[in-house]
C-alpha cells in the first residue's frame, strides 16, 4: 500500500488537543490493513502530533498549561502574524508519529492515544497517513 490517506480534523479553540486515535484506526480498518506501520504527519507549522494518556483529561490540560508557561502567548516575538508561540509549540511537539500495526490495530499502550495538538485555531487541519503494510 503506497497511497497517502488524508484525514480532516476541525479544531474549535485557539489551543486544544484532539484525540484522533479512533479516526486513524477506522482508516486502517477501511483499508484492510492487518500488520505494518502507520506514519502519521500534519502538514502545518502551527499544530503537531503527540502520543500521550487519553484516559484522564487532566493530562491534556496539564500539557497545554505547561506549554503555555514555557512559550507564553505574549512575548517579544519578531514574527508579525501574531502566532509565534504556535510555531514554537508545534516545533517542540513535532509534526509526526509512527505507530506499529498488528492484528488490524494500532499498537498503543493501554493509556495511550494519538492527539492532534492545535496551537493556532480554530482551523480545519489535515492529517496524512502513510501505511506500510506487510501484506
C-alpha positions, 0 to 999 in steps of 0.5 A: 500500500503506497497511497497517502490517506488524508484525514480532516480534523476541525479544531474549535479553540485557539489551543486544544488537543484532539484525540484522533486515535479512533479516526486513524484506526477506522482508516486502517480498518477501511483499508484492510490493513492487518500488520505494518506501520502507520506514519502519521504527519500534519502538514502545518507549522502551527499544530503537531502530533503527540502520543500521550494518556487519553484516559484522564483529561487532566493530562491534556490540560496539564500539557497545554498549561505547561506549554503555555508557561514555557512559550507564553502567548505574549512575548517579544516575538519578531514574527508579525502574524501574531502566532509565534508561540504556535510555531514554537509549540508545534516545533517542540511537539513535532509534526509526526508519529509512527505507530506499529500495526498488528492484528488490524490495530494500532499498537498503543499502550493501554493509556495511550492515544494519538492527539492532534495538538492545535496551537493556532485555531480554530482551523480545519487541519489535515492529517496524512497517513502513510501505511506500510503494510506487510501484506 
